[in-house]
Amino acid sequence: MIRTVQSLLANALVRVHLGRDWRKPSDPALTSHYAAYVQILTWFLDTPAGEAPFSVHRISLAGKGQGKPIGQWFGPSEAAGALKALVNAYPLAGIGIATAVDGLVHQPDVYAASHANPLETGSSKISQAWGNRPVLVLIEVRPGVDSVNPIYYDNLKALFTFPQSVGIAGARKMFIARGRPRDSYYFVASQADKLFYLDPSILKSSILLRPLQNTARDEKNDTAEVDGGRDCGVEALKVRRIVQEVPPEQYEEQPTQSAGSSGSHHQFDPRKLEESMLDSAQLHYCTAYTTAELQTFHCDSFREIPLSGLDPSMLIGFLCKNEEEWMDLKRRVAELPGFICILQDERPSDRELSLQDEPTRVLD
């Protein structure tokens, strides 16, 4: 399930940093949005390096810290716990993660996750008011024993209509070996009694991390002049004279093949660029990876599966950017006709927990 929860997290990060309506351009673009998109992808590269905080290696190590040996199947609970540990420890992600306990999400936990610096805020306040960052709410549910109970079909389909939904990490029921699913899928939409999913486990060529410090230009080159009368390629444009958010009609692109690399790089005509600035990090992410390399992060097609074919163990993701969206999510979940999960305003008190643990006595 590691690849699947990576997909879910990446979707949430793109929505936070680029917006729900952003779409990947067909060709590289020298814009801050494109740089942010590539940077997010590098966080998931297959390397234990710190520049890829959400890699398979890092998630596996986080799972090991929770008692899950490396190489064993990650269930929804282990996957959610690993993501929570990694995301909450990486401020650049710009989000926090709150997880459910036995299908229950407590509002104080969500509020606490929304604070990037809880020590500065004060422990008495972080669970009482929304902080300064969005929260990804991960809820492990099991609406059935061996398969999803049909009474939950409508509820599961309704979840995809929520504006906070970032999909479901789950598995196909028929792929069961020794009690555990062998393949996990990322479910993103529904139609009738079918779900559409992406399969992130398809093998593709691994992309090597290209750290910023190894490819960025020296600061002295930032003041270099560009000769508007000659054709300058991407390398010549690493002078920080680039328009931030350049519309496609304002520059010309000509694909060229670089020796020893796959995919196409692009030449940009600086004569149609106004003078502006991208910082060295943004410029690096715009030019460090080819179109073909970045395409390996995306599925070429989607597939469908009937709800009757789902494994009942799944991880549901909701992204709440602010308190208003969180309150709206609570309302929508409460209006569902059947139980899927519960979003509670408060944690149960110690006395309530002790009363739940006491055996029931029958009086004569």
C-alpha positions in Angstrom: 0.0 0.0 0.0 3.0 2.3 0.1 2.7 3.4 -3.6 -1.0 4.0 -3.2 -0.7 6.2 -0.1 2.2 8.1 -1.9 -0.3 8.8 -4.7 -2.9 10.0 -2.2 -0.4 12.3 -0.4 0.9 13.7 -3.7 -2.6 14.6 -4.8 -3.2 16.4 -1.5 0.1 18.3 -1.8 -0.6 19.4 -5.4 -4.0 20.6 -4.3 -2.5 22.6 -1.4 0.4 24.2 -3.3 -1.1 24.5 -6.8 -4.8 24.5 -6.3 -7.5 22.1 -7.3 -7.9 23.5 -10.8 -4.2 23.3 -11.8 -3.3 20.9 -14.6 0.0 19.6 -15.6 1.3 21.3 -18.8 2.2 19.1 -21.8 5.6 20.7 -22.0 8.1 22.2 -19.4 7.3 25.8 -18.4 9.5 28.3 -16.7 7.0 29.2 -14.1 6.8 29.1 -10.3 3.8 26.6 -10.5 5.7 24.2 -12.7 8.7 24.4 -10.3 6.5 23.6 -7.4 5.0 20.7 -9.3 8.4 19.2 -10.0 9.6 19.8 -6.5 6.6 17.9 -5.1 7.5 14.9 -7.4 11.1 14.9 -6.1 9.8 14.4 -2.6 8.7 10.9 -3.7 11.8 9.8 -5.6 13.1 6.3 -4.7 16.0 7.3 -2.5 16.7 7.4 1.2 18.1 11.0 0.8 16.6 13.7 2.9 15.5 15.6 -0.2 12.9 12.8 -0.8 11.1 12.7 2.6 8.2 10.6 1.3 10.1 8.0 -0.6 9.5 4.2 -0.3 12.6 4.0 1.8 11.5 6.7 4.2 8.0 5.3 4.5 9.4 1.8 5.2 11.7 3.1 7.9 8.8 5.0 9.5 6.8 1.8 9.5 9.7 0.0 11.1 9.6 2.5 13.9 6.0 1.5 14.5 6.9 -2.2 14.6 6.3 -3.1 10.9 9.3 -5.0 9.5 10.6 -3.7 6.2 9.3 -5.8 3.3 6.0 -6.7 4.9 2.6 -5.6 3.6 1.5 -2.1 4.9 -2.1 -2.1 5.9 -4.1 1.2 6.1 -3.3 1.7 9.7 0.5 1.3 9.3 0.4 3.4 6.1 -1.5 6.3 7.8 0.8 6.2 10.8 4.0 6.3 8.7 2.7 9.3 6.6 1.7 11.1 9.7 5.1 10.8 11.2 6.9 11.9 8.0 4.7 14.7 7.0 4.4 16.3 10.5 8.2 16.2 10.7 8.7 18.0 7.3 7.5 21.6 7.5 8.1 22.3 3.8 5.2 20.0 3.0 2.9 22.8 4.2 0.3 20.4 5.7 -0.3 18.4 8.8 -1.9 14.9 9.1 -4.6 13.8 11.5 -5.5 10.1 11.7 -8.5 8.2 13.0 -8.7 5.8 15.9 -11.1 3.0 15.4 -12.9 5.0 12.7 -13.2 8.0 15.0 -11.7 11.4 14.2 -11.5 13.8 17.1 -11.6 17.5 16.4 -8.8 18.5 18.8 -6.5 16.2 16.9 -7.4 17.9 13.6 -6.9 21.3 15.2 -3.5 20.3 16.6 -2.3 19.0 13.2 -3.2 22.4 11.7 -0.5 24.2 13.8 2.9 24.2 12.2 4.6 25.4 15.4 2.6 24.0 18.3 5.2 24.9 20.9 5.0 28.6 19.9 1.2 28.5 19.9 0.9 26.9 23.3 -0.4 23.4 24.2 -3.6 24.8 25.7 -4.6 26.4 22.4 -3.6 24.1 19.6 -6.5 21.7 20.2 -9.1 24.5 20.4 -8.7 26.6 17.3 -7.5 26.1 13.7 -3.9 26.9 13.0 -2.0 28.1 10.0 -1.9 25.1 7.6 -4.2 22.6 5.9 -4.8 19.2 7.4 -5.0 15.8 5.6 -7.4 13.6 7.5 -6.7 9.9 7.0 -9.4 7.5 8.2 -9.0 3.8 8.2 -12.4 2.0 7.8 -13.6 -1.5 7.2 -17.2 -1.5 6.0 -17.5 -5.3 5.9 -15.7 -8.6 6.8 -14.7 -10.4 3.7 -16.1 -7.8 1.3 -17.8 -4.4 1.4 -21.3 -4.7 2.8 -23.8 -3.5 0.1 -25.4 -1.2 2.6 -22.3 1.1 2.4 -22.2 1.3 -1.4 -24.0 4.6 -1.6 -21.9 6.1 1.2 -18.6 5.2 -0.4 -19.8 6.7 -3.7 -20.9 9.8 -1.9 -17.4 10.4 -0.5 -16.0 11.1 -3.9 -18.5 14.0 -4.3 -17.1 15.8 -1.2 -14.9 18.7 -2.2 -12.5 17.7 0.6 -12.0 14.2 -0.9 -8.5 13.2 -2.1 -9.5 9.6 -2.9 -9.2 6.2 -1.2 -6.3 3.8 -0.9 -7.6 0.2 -1.1 -7.3 -3.1 -2.8 -9.1 -5.5 -5.0 -10.8 -8.3 -3.1 -9.7 -11.1 -5.5 -6.0 -10.4 -5.0 -5.7 -12.1 -1.6 -2.7 -14.2 -0.6 -2.3 -15.5 2.9 -5.0 -13.1 4.2 -3.4 -10.0 2.7 -4.0 -8.2 -0.6 -1.1 -8.4 -3.0 -1.9 -5.2 -4.9 -3.2 -1.9 -3.8 -5.0 0.8 -5.9 -5.8 4.4 -5.7 -9.5 5.0 -6.1 -10.4 8.4 -7.4 -14.0 8.5 -8.7 -17.2 6.5 -8.9 -19.9 5.9 -11.5 -23.0 3.7 -10.9 -21.7 0.8 -8.7 -18.2 1.0 -10.0 -15.0 2.8 -8.8 -12.3 4.2 -11.1 -8.7 3.6 -9.9 -5.1 4.2 -10.8 -2.5 1.5 -10.4 0.7 3.0 -9.1 2.5 -0.4 -8.9 3.2 -0.6 -12.7 7.0 -0.8 -13.1 8.7 2.1 -14.7 12.3 3.3 -14.9 13.5 4.9 -11.7 14.5 8.6 -11.8 17.7 9.6 -10.0 17.6 12.6 -7.6 19.4 15.6 -8.9 20.1 17.7 -5.8 19.8 21.5 -6.1 23.4 22.2 -5.0 24.8 20.0 -7.8 23.1 21.7 -10.7 22.4 25.3 -9.6 24.4 28.0 -11.3 26.9 30.1 -9.4 25.5 33.3 -8.0 27.8 35.3 -10.3 25.9 34.0 -13.3 22.7 35.5 -12.0 23.8 38.9 -13.4 24.8 37.6 -16.8 23.4 39.3 -19.8 21.3 37.5 -22.4 21.9 38.5 -26.0 18.4 39.0 -27.4 19.7 38.5 -31.0 20.8 34.9 -30.7 18.9 31.7 -30.0 19.4 30.8 -26.3 18.6 27.4 -24.9 17.5 26.5 -21.3 21.1 26.6 -20.0 21.5 30.2 -21.3 18.3 31.1 -19.5 19.7 30.2 -16.1 20.4 33.8 -15.5 17.2 34.5 -13.5 15.8 36.8 -16.3 12.6 34.7 -16.6 9.0 35.6 -16.4 7.1 34.1 -13.5 3.9 32.6 -14.8 4.6 33.2 -18.6 1.5 32.4 -20.7 2.3 29.8 -23.4 1.6 32.2 -26.2 4.5 34.5 -25.0 7.3 32.1 -25.7 8.4 29.7 -28.4 9.5 26.2 -27.7 11.5 23.9 -29.9 12.1 20.3 -28.7 15.7 19.2 -28.9 17.3 15.8 -28.1 20.2 16.0 -25.6 22.9 13.4 -26.0 22.9 10.7 -23.4 19.4 11.5 -22.1 15.9 10.3 -22.8 13.0 12.6 -23.5 13.0 16.1 -24.9 14.3 19.4 -23.5 13.0 22.7 -24.7 14.4 25.9 -26.0 12.8 29.1 -25.0 13.2 32.4 -26.9 14.2 35.1 -24.4 13.2 37.8 -26.8 9.5 37.1 -25.8 10.2 37.0 -22.1 9.8 40.0 -19.9 12.5 40.6 -17.3 11.6 39.0 -14.0 12.9 36.6 -11.4 12.7 33.0 -10.5 15.0 32.0 -7.6 17.7 29.5 -8.1 15.7 26.7 -6.6 12.7 27.3 -8.9 14.9 27.5 -11.9 16.6 24.2 -11.0 13.2 22.3 -10.7 12.0 23.8 -14.0 15.0 22.4 -15.9 16.5 19.5 -14.0 14.2 16.7 -15.3 12.9 15.9 -18.8 9.3 15.5 -19.8 9.8 11.8 -20.3 11.2 11.4 -16.8 8.4 13.3 -15.2 5.8 11.3 -17.1 6.9 8.2 -15.2 5.1 9.6 -12.2 1.8 9.5 -13.9 -0.6 6.7 -14.9 -1.4 6.5 -18.6 -4.9 5.1 -18.1 -7.4 4.3 -15.4 -9.4 1.2 -14.7 -12.7 0.3 -13.1 -13.8 -2.2 -10.5 -17.3 -3.1 -9.2 -17.9 -2.2 -5.5 -18.5 -5.9 -4.9 -14.8 -6.5 -5.8 -13.3 -4.3 -3.2 -11.4 -5.5 -0.2 -13.2 -3.9 2.8 -10.0 -2.6 4.5 -9.3 0.9 3.1 -7.9 4.3 3.9 -10.0 7.4 3.1 -8.3 10.8 2.7 -9.9 14.2 3.2 -8.0 17.5 2.8 -9.3 20.5 4.8 -7.5 23.8 4.1 -9.2 25.7 6.8 -11.8 25.4 9.6 -14.6 26.2 7.3 -13.8 23.2 5.2 -13.5 21.0 8.2 -16.9 22.1 9.5 -18.4 21.4 6.1 -16.8 17.9 6.1 -18.3 17.2 9.5 -21.7 18.2 8.2 -21.5 16.1 5.1 -20.3 13.0 7.0 -23.1 13.4 9.6 -25.7 13.5 6.8 -24.7 10.2 5.3 -27.5 7.6 5.9 -25.2 4.9 7.3 -22.0 4.7 9.4 -18.7 5.0 7.6 -16.7 7.1 10.1 -17.4 9.5 12.9 -16.0 13.0 13.3 -16.3 14.0 17.0 -16.1 17.4 18.5 -14.3 16.3 21.6 -12.3 13.3 22.8 -14.0 11.1 25.4 -13.1 12.0 28.9 -11.2 9.6 31.1 -14.3 8.8 33.1 -16.3 8.0 29.9 -13.5 5.6 28.9 -13.5 3.9 32.2 -17.3 3.5 32.2 -17.0 1.9 28.7 -14.5 -0.6 30.1 -16.6 -1.7 33.1 -18.5 -4.9 32.7 -22.3 -4.7 32.4 -24.1 -6.0 35.4 -27.6 -7.6 35.2 -29.8 -7.0 38.1 -32.3 -9.6 39.3 
